[in-house]
């Protein structure tokens, strides 16, 4: 399974417009972006509280094209579907379930791309960090690429699921050091291996939140 193609020109244009908006309206601040490898497959993992999180994470990692998984129903409209594909979104089938999504995510990473992922699986309803899903542990274990944790602060106040429009609260994205794939080789085999990796990832995102506070 190969990673779907995209338009670098359209992705760059879209990202730069979003970056300008976030910088002027939400005073976007980025810390630790140098932790993201300049080339090769890498997984960015962050907390998720708002629809603003994907653009904030993508704008914070400006030296990489950050790809995201999106449900295939969003691609049914020809024009919107074409736009999503051109800005590096990867369609996943809801009918095939988590396994199909994980296979596509692994293909993106094996192709040397940067993939943005929110391990909690959905937006937090209360703004707090919740445990990562075990499927994230499976993906990390099988992909064998560096993992860069990140904490996104301010997007919940700016545009939570309870708001109808974006508010001008400051947004900060803090990246932690890249975790080499060899780190996960130390986790013991067994039924809870993927849960242990997922819990470790949650803790690394939490550590980034502590850096954000300073």
Protein Blocks (a to p, Z undefined) as FASTA:
>chain_A
ZZddddfklmmmmmmmmmmmmmmmnopacehklmpcfbdcdddddddfbfklmmmmmmmm
mmbccdddddfklmmpmklmmmmmmnopacddfklommlmmmmmmmmmmnopacdddfko
pacfklpacdddfklmmmmmmnopacdddddehjlmmopckbcbdcfbdcdddddddddf
klmmmpccdjklmmmmmmmmmmmmmmmmmmmmZZ
